[in-house]
Amino acid sequence: MKNETKPGQIDWTKKFIARMGVRLQDPDRDRTNFPTGFTLFELIISLSILSLVTLIIGSGFSLGLKAWEKGEKVAQETQVIRILRDMIFKDIKSAYPYKMKIDGENVIVFKGSNDSILFVTAFVNPSDGGFRWIKYSYDNGSLMFKEGTLPDKNLIDKIAGKEEIFDSNIGKIEFMYLPSDENEWKESWDLGEKLPAAVKVKITNFQSFVIRLPTGLFTTSENDEMYEMLGK
């Protein structure tokens, strides 16, 4: 049965609720004044911001990945150059004035140009013994390599044969030669009676390095002059 409040009678229920701080909702109040979700415009703005943030994060990740890949590539190339540098240094440092008859003349097997070098080295495995002849040459971005053992009567024919590709991604390699009796580097060295005093090698954009050759063939004064020239 519905309770009705008579005129002059106190509605104790409402009074109690009011004292408790509870606010009754007016059933006749317009419920449409309270938003119940996103509008289409707000949804479009939210999606646009989300797409922009995603794009920025994706671009940053892509740039970071490319930088990492580039760094890895540079590190690998640098490692290859260091290995190549050490190998060339050890081979040329152990150059030996090996003589043999070529074109009717008894000459030392050492010949070089700006992009190739041929010489005999004593740097060999102890089990192999003897000497090795080595040829390095640069051809269209590739470092070519060839070697053999000595003595060998067919040396000239083998030198002219096909070379193997040591590395196909070498930017540039150059050789320079310093005579023991001069103070200027030369771009070539012919077969003759002496080894050069030193060989300068430059690989791609790395700093060039100088390799001093054995000086046992020179007099004391020639050795002194050679070290002065190397310091220039």
Secondary structure, DSSP 8 states (H G I E B T S, - for coil): ------TT---HHHHHHHHTT-----TTS-GGGS--S--HHHHHHHHHHHHHHHHHHHHHHHHHHHHHHHHHHHHHHHHHHHHHHHHHHHHHHTB---EEEETTEEEESEEE-SSEEEEEE----TTT-SEEEEEEEEETTEEEEEEEEES-TTHHHHHTS--EEEES----EEEEEE-TT-SS-BS-B-SBS---SEEEEEETTS--EEEE---TTS-HHHHHHHHHHHT-
